[in-house]
Amino acid sequence: MSEVSPIKSLSPEMQLLCACCRVKPRAEDMRLQAGLATQINADKLLALAIRQRVEPLLYHNLKQHARGVFPDQVMEALAARARRNAVNSLNAIRINLQLVRMLRERGIPFLPMKGITLAQRYYGEIGLRHTKDIDFWIPAEFVKTVRDLLMKHGCQPHYEHDIKWALENEELRRIYPNHLVLSDPSGMHLEMHWRLTLNSETFKFDAAEMLACGEPVEVAGEPVTMMAPVQLLLYLCMHGARHGWWRLKWLIDLPQVLESRDWDWPLVLAEARRANCLNALLLGLKMAEQLFGWVVPEQVAASMKNQYLLNWQMKIVFQYLDKPEESLVRLTFAQKIYRLSLAESAGFFWEDLHRRWFSMHYDRHSRSLAQQAE
């Protein structure tokens, strides 16, 4: 008996979102979309699209069908949300350009992470990718300088724990969460990273090296350097895997990137091993195959066969893919084991334990630590 595809275990609404995963849908995507049209619940589809943050691309796909194939209420609601996202995207472009120019004037290295540059390069139209915040990397020694500059321009700390001692103490910053969040006066969140990942053992690329070999992209006439294709693919897979791929927005980036070029898969796999993120890469590629019909190359398929936890990891992701967001706040035991299964070095466990101890100590003694640092 043939094995049932995991995607068939998902609701018709979730299957429709997956069928709308491409900027340029294939003929089989269009047929699948039309076939699911009579099976969906309009309210559930809208709620799920919002939860997964894929409303712009969903609308882009559905509007290519004849009027009446999908309910008018769905199309009108999606059109409104797509327009709102287009406005947010324009605002994100404005903030990005201000940020790039401000940092360049001061000679501060800067590397965008996903966001506007990813949308520009791989979606072709920035408004097709959901826009909520702006993630960027800068060297750790510039964290306080850039934070102060942004606050002079009206930004405010988004979290209460963004305090002076965490910014000025290099040892604490090494084990402190890898970014700070500030809110722009328009409401846009700016996530300023001084490490590319929370646990440095899961993506062992040097950000400065990545910047030096990055790929140029033009955003509103301004040249910006983004991650090179191989490093971007690995970063997307690492980021999504760490979060359990519980938001389809992250998964939908994969078809755009994977189908943008012919890949040197031996090189990609070698780089993934070097960066300690092979498990995350293989899981991301497996999800792209199962959800979006991406064809797995032979070299990748051979590596997947040697990853004995891959099918179990995929099963965990599928269990939570269309769950309500509020149900994901507290990790289950299986999700905790899933996270540990992504580790590829003993250093991962040591760094994770060190950070957890610090978090507990910080919660108990934050006031006294702050006073000592002043």
C-alpha positions as CSV (number, residue, x, y, z in Angstrom):
1,M,0.0,0.0,0.0
2,S,1.4,3.4,-1.0
3,E,2.1,5.9,1.8
4,V,-0.3,8.8,2.1
5,S,1.3,12.2,1.6
6,P,1.6,14.2,4.8
7,I,0.0,17.2,3.2
8,K,-3.3,15.2,2.9
9,S,-3.5,15.3,6.7
10,L,-3.8,19.1,6.6
11,S,-7.1,20.9,6.3
12,P,-8.3,22.0,2.8
13,E,-7.6,25.6,3.8
14,M,-4.0,24.8,4.7
15,Q,-3.6,22.8,1.5
16,L,-4.9,25.8,-0.5
17,L,-2.3,28.1,1.2
18,C,0.5,25.6,0.2
19,A,-0.8,25.5,-3.4
20,C,-0.5,29.3,-3.5
21,C,3.2,29.1,-2.6
22,R,4.7,30.5,-5.8
23,V,4.9,34.0,-7.3
24,K,4.5,32.3,-10.7
25,P,2.2,29.4,-10.0
26,R,2.6,26.3,-12.2
27,A,-0.3,24.8,-14.1
28,E,-0.6,22.0,-11.5
29,D,-0.8,24.7,-8.7
30,M,-3.6,26.4,-10.5
31,R,-5.5,23.1,-11.0
32,L,-5.1,22.3,-7.3
33,Q,-6.2,25.7,-6.2
34,A,-9.4,25.4,-8.3
35,G,-10.1,21.9,-7.0
36,L,-9.9,23.0,-3.4
37,A,-12.2,26.0,-4.0
38,T,-15.4,24.1,-3.1
39,Q,-13.9,22.5,0.0
40,I,-12.8,25.6,1.9
41,N,-14.5,27.5,4.7
42,A,-14.1,31.2,4.0
43,D,-13.7,32.3,7.6
44,K,-11.3,29.6,8.4
45,L,-9.2,30.3,5.3
46,L,-8.9,34.0,6.2
47,A,-8.0,33.3,9.8
48,L,-5.4,30.8,8.7
49,A,-3.9,33.1,6.1
50,I,-3.5,35.8,8.7
51,R,-2.0,33.4,11.3
52,Q,0.5,32.1,8.6
53,R,1.1,35.7,7.3
54,V,0.7,34.8,3.7
55,E,-2.3,37.0,2.7
56,P,-0.5,38.9,-0.1
57,L,0.8,35.8,-1.9
58,L,-2.5,34.0,-1.4
59,Y,-4.4,37.0,-3.0
60,H,-1.9,37.2,-5.8
61,N,-2.6,33.6,-6.7
62,L,-6.4,33.5,-6.2
63,K,-7.1,36.6,-8.3
64,Q,-5.7,34.8,-11.3
65,H,-8.8,32.6,-11.4
66,A,-12.1,33.7,-12.9
67,R,-14.4,35.7,-10.7
68,G,-16.7,33.4,-8.7
69,V,-14.2,30.5,-8.3
70,F,-13.5,31.8,-4.8
71,P,-16.1,33.7,-2.6
72,D,-16.2,37.5,-3.0
73,Q,-15.9,38.0,0.7
74,V,-12.6,36.1,0.7
75,M,-11.3,38.1,-2.3
76,E,-12.4,41.5,-0.8
77,A,-10.8,40.7,2.6
78,L,-7.6,39.5,1.0
79,A,-7.4,42.5,-1.3
80,A,-7.7,44.9,1.7
81,R,-5.0,43.0,3.6
82,A,-2.7,43.0,0.5
83,R,-3.2,46.8,0.2
84,R,-2.3,47.2,3.8
85,N,0.8,45.1,3.4
86,A,1.8,47.2,0.3
87,V,1.7,50.3,2.5
88,N,3.8,48.5,5.2
89,S,6.3,47.5,2.6
90,L,6.7,51.0,1.4
91,N,7.3,52.1,4.9
92,A,9.8,49.3,5.4
93,I,11.7,50.5,2.3
94,R,11.8,54.1,3.7
95,I,13.2,52.9,7.0
96,N,15.7,50.5,5.3
97,L,17.0,53.3,3.1
98,Q,17.4,55.7,6.1
99,L,19.1,52.9,8.1
100,V,21.5,52.0,5.2
101,R,22.5,55.6,4.6
102,M,22.9,56.4,8.4
103,L,25.2,53.4,8.9
104,R,27.2,54.0,5.7
105,E,27.9,57.6,6.7
106,R,29.5,56.3,9.9
107,G,31.3,53.3,8.4
108,I,29.3,50.7,10.4
109,P,29.0,47.3,8.6
110,F,25.4,46.3,8.0
111,L,23.8,43.1,6.7
112,P,20.0,42.7,6.1
113,M,18.4,39.4,7.2
114,K,15.4,38.3,5.1
115,G,12.9,41.1,4.8
116,I,12.8,43.7,2.0
117,T,16.0,42.5,0.3
118,L,14.7,38.9,0.2
119,A,11.4,40.1,-1.2
120,Q,13.1,42.3,-3.8
121,R,15.5,39.7,-5.0
122,Y,13.3,36.5,-5.0
123,Y,9.7,37.7,-5.1
124,G,10.3,40.5,-7.6
125,E,7.5,42.6,-6.0
126,I,8.1,43.6,-2.4
127,G,4.5,43.7,-1.5
128,L,4.0,40.0,-2.2
129,R,5.9,39.0,1.0
130,H,4.3,39.9,4.3
131,T,6.1,42.8,6.0
132,K,6.1,43.2,9.8
133,D,9.7,44.0,11.0
134,I,13.2,44.8,9.8
135,D,16.0,42.4,10.9
136,F,19.6,43.4,10.4
137,W,23.1,42.4,11.7
138,I,25.8,44.8,12.9
139,P,29.1,44.0,14.7
140,A,28.6,43.7,18.5
141,E,30.9,46.7,19.2
142,F,28.4,49.0,17.5
143,V,25.3,47.9,19.3
144,K,25.1,50.7,21.7
145,T,26.1,53.3,19.1
146,V,23.4,52.2,16.7
147,R,20.8,51.9,19.4
148,D,21.5,55.4,20.5
149,L,21.3,56.7,16.9
150,L,18.0,55.0,16.4
151,M,16.6,56.4,19.6
152,K,17.6,59.9,18.5
153,H,15.5,59.3,15.4
154,G,12.5,58.5,17.5
155,C,12.7,54.7,18.1
156,Q,11.9,53.3,21.5
157,P,13.0,50.0,23.1
158,H,10.2,47.4,22.6
159,Y,11.1,45.3,25.6
160,E,11.6,46.3,29.2
161,H,14.8,44.2,29.4
162,D,16.6,46.4,26.9
163,I,18.7,48.0,29.6
164,K,22.0,49.7,29.9
165,W,24.1,46.9,31.4
166,A,23.1,44.4,28.7
167,L,24.4,46.7,26.0
168,E,27.7,47.8,27.6
169,N,29.0,44.5,29.1
170,E,30.6,42.4,26.3
171,E,30.6,39.2,28.4
172,L,26.8,39.5,29.1
173,R,26.1,40.4,25.5
174,R,27.8,37.2,24.4
175,I,25.2,35.0,26.2
176,Y,22.3,37.5,26.2
177,P,19.6,37.0,23.5
178,N,21.2,37.8,20.1
179,H,19.2,40.9,19.3
180,L,17.4,43.9,20.6
181,V,14.0,45.2,19.3
182,L,13.2,48.8,18.9
183,S,9.9,50.3,17.6
184,D,10.0,53.0,14.9
185,P,7.6,55.9,15.4
186,S,5.4,54.4,12.6
187,G,5.1,51.2,14.6
188,M,7.6,49.1,12.5
189,H,9.8,46.9,14.6
190,L,13.6,47.0,14.1
191,E,15.5,43.9,15.2
192,M,19.1,44.7,15.7
193,H,21.2,41.5,15.8
194,W,24.8,41.2,16.9
195,R,24.8,37.4,16.3
196,L,23.1,35.8,13.4
197,T,21.5,33.1,15.6
198,L,20.6,32.7,19.3
199,N,23.0,29.7,19.6
200,S,26.2,30.4,17.7
201,E,26.8,26.7,17.2
202,T,23.9,26.3,14.8
203,F,25.1,28.6,12.1
204,K,28.8,28.9,12.2
205,F,29.3,31.5,9.6
206,D,31.2,34.7,10.3
207,A,28.8,37.6,9.6
208,A,31.7,39.9,8.5
209,E,32.8,37.2,6.0
210,M,29.2,36.9,4.8
211,L,29.0,40.6,4.2
212,A,32.3,40.6,2.2
213,C,31.0,37.9,-0.2
214,G,27.4,39.0,-0.2
215,E,25.1,39.6,-3.2
216,P,24.2,43.1,-4.3
217,V,20.5,44.0,-4.7
218,E,19.0,47.3,-5.5
219,V,16.2,48.6,-3.3
220,A,14.4,51.7,-4.5
221,G,17.5,52.7,-6.4
222,E,19.9,52.2,-3.5
223,P,22.5,49.3,-3.7
224,V,22.3,47.0,-0.6
225,T,24.4,43.9,0.1
226,M,22.4,40.8,1.1
227,M,23.4,37.3,2.0
228,A,24.9,35.2,-0.9
229,P,22.5,32.5,-2.2
230,V,24.0,29.5,-0.5
231,Q,24.3,31.3,2.9
232,L,20.8,32.7,2.5
233,L,19.3,29.3,1.9
234,L,21.1,27.8,4.9
235,Y,20.0,30.7,7.1
236,L,16.4,30.4,6.0
237,C,16.4,26.7,6.8
238,M,18.2,27.2,10.1
239,H,15.8,30.0,11.2
240,G,12.7,28.1,10.2
241,A,13.8,24.8,11.7
242,R,14.7,26.4,15.0
243,H,11.1,27.9,15.2
244,G,9.6,24.5,14.2
245,W,8.5,26.0,10.9
246,W,5.2,26.9,12.6
247,R,4.6,29.9,10.3
248,L,4.1,29.2,6.6
249,K,5.5,32.6,5.7
250,W,9.0,31.2,6.4
251,L,8.4,28.0,4.4
252,I,7.0,29.9,1.4
253,D,10.4,31.7,1.0
254,L,11.9,28.3,0.0
255,P,10.2,27.8,-3.4
256,Q,11.2,31.3,-4.4
257,V,14.8,30.8,-3.5
258,L,15.2,27.1,-4.5
259,E,13.7,27.6,-8.0
260,S,15.7,30.8,-8.7
261,R,18.8,29.1,-10.0
262,D,20.6,25.8,-10.7
263,W,22.3,24.8,-7.4
264,D,25.7,23.2,-6.9
265,W,24.3,20.7,-4.3
266,P,27.7,19.1,-3.3
267,L,28.8,22.7,-2.4
268,V,25.6,23.5,-0.6
269,L,25.8,20.3,1.5
270,A,29.4,20.9,2.3
271,E,28.7,24.4,3.4
272,A,25.8,23.1,5.6
273,R,28.2,20.6,7.3
274,R,30.8,23.3,7.8
275,A,28.2,25.6,9.4
276,N,26.6,22.9,11.6
277,C,23.2,23.3,10.0
278,L,22.9,20.2,7.8
279,N,20.0,18.8,9.8
280,A,18.1,22.1,9.4
281,L,18.8,22.3,5.7
282,L,17.6,18.7,5.0
283,L,14.4,19.4,7.0
284,G,13.7,22.6,5.1
285,L,14.2,20.8,1.8
286,K,12.0,17.9,2.9
287,M,9.2,20.3,3.8
288,A,9.6,22.0,0.4
289,E,9.1,18.6,-1.2
290,Q,6.1,17.6,0.8
291,L,4.2,20.9,0.9
292,F,5.2,22.5,-2.5
293,G,6.1,19.7,-4.8
294,W,9.8,20.7,-5.1
295,V,11.8,17.9,-6.7
296,V,14.6,16.7,-4.5
297,P,17.9,16.3,-6.4
298,E,19.7,12.9,-6.1
299,Q,22.6,14.3,-4.0
300,V,20.1,15.7,-1.5
301,A,18.0,12.5,-1.4
302,A,21.1,10.5,-0.6
303,S,21.8,12.8,2.4
304,M,18.2,12.6,3.5
305,K,18.4,8.8,3.7
306,N,21.3,9.1,6.2
307,Q,19.3,11.5,8.4
308,Y,17.4,8.9,10.5
309,L,15.5,11.6,12.5
310,L,14.3,13.5,9.4
311,N,10.8,11.9,9.1
312,W,10.2,12.2,12.8
313,Q,11.2,15.9,12.7
314,M,8.9,16.5,9.7
315,K,6.0,14.8,11.6
316,I,6.5,17.2,14.6
317,V,6.4,20.2,12.2
318,F,3.2,18.9,10.5
319,Q,1.5,18.4,13.9
320,Y,1.8,22.2,14.7
321,L,1.7,23.7,11.3
322,D,-2.0,24.8,11.3
323,K,-2.5,25.0,15.1
324,P,-3.6,28.4,16.6
325,E,-0.7,30.6,17.4
326,E,-1.6,30.9,21.1
327,S,-1.3,27.1,21.5
328,L,2.4,27.3,20.6
329,V,3.5,29.7,23.4
330,R,4.6,26.8,25.7
331,L,6.7,24.1,24.1
332,T,5.6,20.5,24.6
333,F,8.1,17.8,25.5
334,A,8.2,16.5,21.9
335,Q,8.9,20.1,20.6
336,K,11.8,20.4,23.1
337,I,13.3,17.1,21.9
338,Y,12.8,18.2,18.3
339,R,14.9,21.3,19.0
340,L,17.6,19.2,20.5
341,S,17.5,16.9,17.5
342,L,18.7,19.7,15.3
343,A,22.0,20.1,17.2
344,E,25.2,18.9,15.4
345,S,27.8,19.6,18.0
346,A,28.4,19.3,21.8
347,G,29.0,23.0,21.9
348,F,25.3,23.6,21.1
349,F,24.3,22.0,24.4
350,W,26.9,23.8,26.5
351,E,26.0,27.2,25.0
352,D,22.3,26.5,25.5
353,L,22.8,25.5,29.1
354,H,25.0,28.5,29.8
355,R,22.3,30.9,28.4
356,R,19.5,29.2,30.3
357,W,21.4,29.5,33.5
358,F,22.0,33.2,32.8
359,S,18.3,33.8,32.0
360,M,17.3,32.2,35.4
361,H,19.9,34.3,37.2
362,Y,18.9,37.4,35.4
363,D,15.2,36.9,36.3
364,R,16.1,36.6,40.0
365,H,18.8,39.3,40.2
366,S,18.2,41.7,37.4
367,R,18.0,44.8,39.6
368,S,21.3,44.1,41.4
369,L,23.1,43.3,38.1
370,A,21.9,46.6,36.6
371,Q,23.1,48.5,39.6
372,Q,26.5,46.8,39.4
373,A,27.0,47.7,35.7
374,E,26.2,51.4,36.2
